[in-house]
Amino acid sequence: MSELAAGSPPRFFSLNPKPLGIALLLMVAGVLYLASVAGPRQAALYVVGALLGLTLYHAAFGFTSAWRVFIADGRGAGLRAQMIMLALGTLLFFPVLANGSLFGHAVTGLVSPAGTSVVVGAFIFGLGMQLGGGCASGTLYTVGGGSTRMVITLAAFIAGSVIATAHMPFWTSLPSLPATSLIKMLGVAPALALNWIVFGAIALLTVWIERRRHGRLVTDHVQSPHRHPWLRGPWPLAAGAVVLALLNFATLALSGRPWGITSAFALWGAKLLSGAGFDVASWPYWASAANAASLHAPLSRDVTSVMDAGIVIGALAAAALAGRYAPVWRIPLRSVLAAILGGLLLGYGARLAYGCNIGAYFSGIVSGSLHGWLWMVAAFFGNVLGTRLRPMFGLGV
């Protein structure tokens, strides 16, 4: 989002009518189609995905950029917004997951083993974030917002994801702790208190570093040029954090589990390879009952695929509403190479780490999973290396 000069009067941009019309048409068509072939819950999840895409775009809620500006310049507003999101998320999720049901329906968290594959995968993912130019959610919402470079990252992301599924038996055989839920291990109140203490400590650390580096907290608040900022953006980061937590909770209520993104990328790649004649179904990863069922079922039945499509459409609508949908078709070669390499690392790392910045970090932590915290630490160090490598590919820091 472009900043306006201090004290200058707001400018009112016209929206982009054609992309907006396409987005609305795809939304209506998608809802009607999903309701008819997969039921009203899938249609509702498609809408939730669209709202996630709109929120991510309007709040410019980027995990990649937030970590990079903190690493490179000591500014922590993005990290503090993430702590707000996680604090509200744990408050909503922990009691419900401990109870095991919500509105009469069974719910479960995303709790995965915490071991070698998570450390390696999250580090690789963090490196890929900075080279690819986005995380999992960032890739989808910037593709919807009109970024042609991120289409390249997404294609490589899908390729890296399906390649990793071929190697999963090796990675899962490495040393690991069992899937550990802090909710079950400590109880709701102690687990919530422990998480909030850590969230607060991280936020305070960013404040201390930022003030030491800049002498004050740097405000990146952008004055909206629109008369209806909640519809056309931009939003404050904190508002985006709150809405993302609420929409993740809506995902839990509708699907029975928290928000995830990257399992769909592996599924799309596997379906493409299977259609091209490769015997993907015989791979151990795809031979398991749950994954085999997904591989043979239509994508309309896959919650993650439906929500990912919704994110792209929602971001398209948001970009059009903001008057900012303007794809750039000329991309420097070094940037293209970084997008390919970064996308492959993102996809491969996400499978090894049982998720991405959403499925492992956000949804993992609000599920009380120990692996979510391990993911955060390893991914942060991957981001440090990725930030240092960006200039080699002509990317800004």
Buried (B, 14 or more C-beta within 10 A) or exposed (E): BEEBEEEEEEEEEEBBEEBBEBBBEBBEEBBEBBBEEBEEBBBBBBBBBBBBBBBBBBBBBBBBBBBBBBBBEBBBBBBBBBBBBBBBBBBBBBBBBBEEEBEEEEBEBBBBBBBBBBBBBBBBBBBBBBBBBBBBBBBBBBBBBBBBBBBBBBBBBBBBBBBBBBBBEEBBEEEBEEBBBBBBEBEBEEBBEBBBEBBEEBBEBBBEBBBEBEEEBBEBEBBBBBEEBEEBBBBBBBBBBBBBBBBBBBBBBBBBBBBBBBBBBBBBBBBBBBEEEBEBEEBEBBEEEEBEEBBEEEBBBBBBBBBBBBBBBBBBBBBBBBBBBEEEEEBEEEBBBBBBBBBBBBBBBBBBBBBBBBBBBBBBBBBBBBBBBBBBBBBBBBBBBBBEBBEEBEBEE
